[in-house]
Amino acid sequence: MKNTNFNKWVFIVIGGFITSIFSFTILYDLLIPDICYYHSHEMNFIMSLFFSATSASNGHPEPNLINFIVSFLVGSLIGFVIFKKFAKQ
């Protein structure tokens, strides 16, 4: 693979989207096995930072904007590292 600016950004964007999808699906199910638990319990600080439980979601936690931003940034970093590993100089 050639070391071009386009290829670098493709890896960064794809890595960000894959990690965001992973966070919103698999990681969400692992962290919150019972979504109705938060009807009667408060979320701790870390959970409330990445998830919001509003009346629109009937008190069930759902990923918020900070969760998406952090997931996308981590995925972008992973994509950049993979690009650097496989790019020919």
C-alpha positions in Angstrom: 0.0 0.0 0.0 1.3 3.4 -0.9 1.9 6.1 1.7 -0.5 8.7 0.4 -2.5 11.3 2.3 -5.8 9.9 0.9 -5.0 6.4 2.2 -4.1 7.8 5.6 -7.4 9.5 5.9 -9.3 6.5 4.7 -7.8 4.4 7.4 -8.5 7.1 10.1 -12.1 7.5 9.1 -12.8 3.8 8.7 -11.1 3.0 12.0 -13.3 5.7 13.7 -16.5 4.4 12.3 -15.7 0.8 13.1 -14.9 1.6 16.7 -18.0 3.8 17.1 -20.2 0.9 15.8 -18.4 -1.5 18.1 -19.0 0.9 21.0 -22.7 1.4 20.2 -23.5 -2.3 19.8 -21.2 -4.9 21.4 -19.7 -2.7 24.1 -23.1 -1.2 25.0 -24.5 -4.7 25.6 -21.5 -5.8 27.7 -21.6 -2.7 29.9 -25.3 -2.5 30.3 -26.8 -6.1 30.4 -30.1 -4.9 32.1 -31.2 -1.5 30.7 -34.1 -1.4 33.2 -31.7 -1.5 36.1 -31.4 2.3 35.9 -35.1 2.9 36.5 -34.4 2.6 40.2 -30.6 3.2 40.4 -28.5 6.2 39.7 -25.6 5.9 37.2 -22.2 6.5 38.5 -20.0 9.3 37.2 -18.3 7.3 34.4 -21.6 5.9 33.2 -23.3 9.3 33.2 -20.3 10.7 31.3 -20.7 8.4 28.3 -24.5 7.5 28.6 -27.6 9.6 29.2 -30.9 8.3 30.5 -33.5 10.9 29.6 -37.3 10.7 29.7 -37.2 10.5 25.9 -35.5 7.0 26.2 -37.9 6.1 29.1 -35.0 6.1 31.6 -32.9 3.6 29.7 -29.3 4.6 29.2 -28.2 5.4 25.6 -24.9 6.6 24.2 -24.4 10.3 24.1 -22.2 12.7 22.0 -19.2 12.3 24.3 -19.3 8.5 23.8 -19.4 9.0 20.0 -16.5 11.5 20.1 -14.3 9.4 22.3 -15.1 6.2 20.3 -14.3 8.0 17.0 -11.0 9.4 18.3 -9.8 6.1 19.7 -10.8 4.4 16.4 -9.0 7.1 14.4 -5.9 6.6 16.4 -6.1 2.8 15.9 -6.6 3.4 12.1 -3.6 5.7 12.0 -1.4 3.2 13.8 -2.5 0.4 11.4 -1.8 2.7 8.4 1.7 3.5 9.7 2.4 -0.2 10.2 1.4 -1.3 6.7 2.3 1.8 4.6 5.3 1.5 2.4 7.8 4.3 2.6 
